[in-house]
Amino acid sequence: MTTIRKEKARFDTRLPQEQKNFFERAAIVGGYRNLTDFVIMTVQEKAKEIIEKRDQIIASQRDSTIFFEAITKPAKPNKALISAAKEYKSRASK
């Protein structure tokens, strides 16, 4: 059996006692086991939100570029499209 070992990293910060008390109160009210769990979960959620928003912006920019290219430099119609257009015109004129 192989055991996967995850490395742990430490994150320390200094903050005013009043702010720490406020965060601890939020952790208790929020049902977290302790301040560390509260901070990790809250920061994790916010980080995910920020990254997803950035990824959406990048995707949106990429989509805009593709759309703009399609409008300004349209591809030449292939045989199937030409045939479909002719069929449409013949049916629409009846």
N, C-alpha and C positions, 0 to 999 in steps of 0.2 A: 504494500500500500504506500503510495506517495503522498507526502504531506506538503501542501502548498503553504509557504511561509510569506506573509505579507510584511513588508518593512513598515515600521511606524516612524512617523516624524513628529517633532514637537513644535508647537506654535505657542509662543508666549506673547503677552501684550500687557501693557500698563495702562490703566485707566483710573479716573477718579473713583473713589469709594462710592460716591452717590450713584454714579452710573452703573457700577457693579451691582449695587443693591437693587437698582431698578431692573437690571437684566435678570437677576436672581428671582425677583418677584414675578417677572414675566414667565420665567421657566416654570415656577411653581404653579402659577395660574394656568399655564398652557399644558400642564400635565407631564412635563419632562422630568426625567429622573434626577437631573442635576443641571447646573449651568453649562457644563461642557457639552452635554447632549443638545441642549437648547441652541448653543452657539453653532455647533457643527451642523445641525439640521437646518437652522435658519440660513446660515451662510451657503450651505449646499443648494437649497432651494433658490436663493437669489442668484447664485452663480449659474445655475441651470437656466434660469429665466434670461439672464443677460446674454449667455452664449446662444440660446435659441433665437433671441431677438436679432442678434448679429448675423446668425446663419440665415434668417429670413431676409434680412436686408441684402446680403450677398446674393442669395438666390433670386431675389426680386431684381437686383441690378443685372444679373446674368440673363434673366428672362426678358428684361427690357432691351438688352443688347440683341438678343436673338430675334425679338419681335421687330426692332428697328431695322435690323439687317434684312429680314424677310420682306418688309415694306419697301425699303429703299433699293434692295437688290433681289427682286423676286426671281425664283428659278423659272426656267422656260418650261411651259406645259409639256407633259409627256403624252404619248399616244393615247393612253387611257383617258386622260383629262380632255384632250381634243375631241375624242370620240363622244365622251359624255356631254360635252358642250354642244356638239352638233345634234345629238339626240334630243337634248333639252330644247334647243331652238326649234327643231322640227315639231316637237310635241306642243310647245308653247304657241306656235303660230297657227295651230289648228282650231 
